[in-house]
Amino acid sequence: MNIHGVIAIFNYEMARMKRTLIQSIVAPVVTTSLYFVVFGAAIGSRIQQVEGVSYGAFIVPGLIMLSLLTNSISNASFGIYFPKFSGTVYEMLSAPISAMEVVLGYVGAAAAKSVILAMIILATAGFFIDLEIRHPVLMLIFVFLTATSFSLFGFILGIWADNFEKLSVVPTLLITPLVFLGGSFYSTEMLPPIWQTVALMNPVLYLVSGLRWSFYEISEVNVFVSLSCIGVFTLLCLAVIAIIFRTGYRLRA
């Protein structure tokens, strides 16, 4: 394995985070604080507890998942799209580095940035509520697997997109609505029975539910089902990326 090539791509992508600290670090902290202020004041005063957990604590896993999904996709998609846009992707494809090593560099950096942001959001939440994490190891596993799987998905999106509009259409019109409808800020048990059944068709519900179980041991679906869903999605993304590099889809003119 060309370790130097992987590290070079990884460091290059991580350097973008250092150059945009306000957008990468300050903005998520401010956004998280606003969620707690707005939701805590407007809803928390009316909903004291959800399944025995204070409302402010209940929404923490949802906020972390929202950040993980959106940042993992955007980091990975922009990371691979810009070499395509500038034409430098051909130099990378002709370099002595394999497809697996390219994916490791880009996806590894995107996932690392997303995990860092998730930990920052978790630390920020600690200023507003008393956090309780009953299964910290499982929580880290969920965070890492989610960041990795959706960074792979973002990598696919970055290769598929041929303009900047397509880069934002999936996170804006698909991922964010699914997160808000996936029980991030409420329990699906509050919904009528028919809508509880509909909610089970939302894949993000399984991610939020699994992460919430690692915090408070409460969930809408079994935690092992959540882990299985993440694993299957990761394997699916890896299979798609393998086909892309084998066929040169939108990578070779």
ABEGO torsion letter per residue (X at the ends): XBAAAAAAAAAAAAAAAAABAAAAAAAAAAAAAAAAAAAAAAAAAABABBGGBBAAAAAAAAAAAAAAAAAAAAAAAAAAAAAAAAGAAAAAAABBBBAAAAAAAAAAAAAAAAAAAAAAAAAAAAAABBBBBABAAAAAAAAAAAAAAAAAAAAAAAAABABAAAAAAAAAAAAAAAAAAAGAABBAAABBAAAAAAAAABAAAAAAAAAAAAAAGBBABBAAAAAAAAAAAAAAAAAAAAAAAAAGBGABX
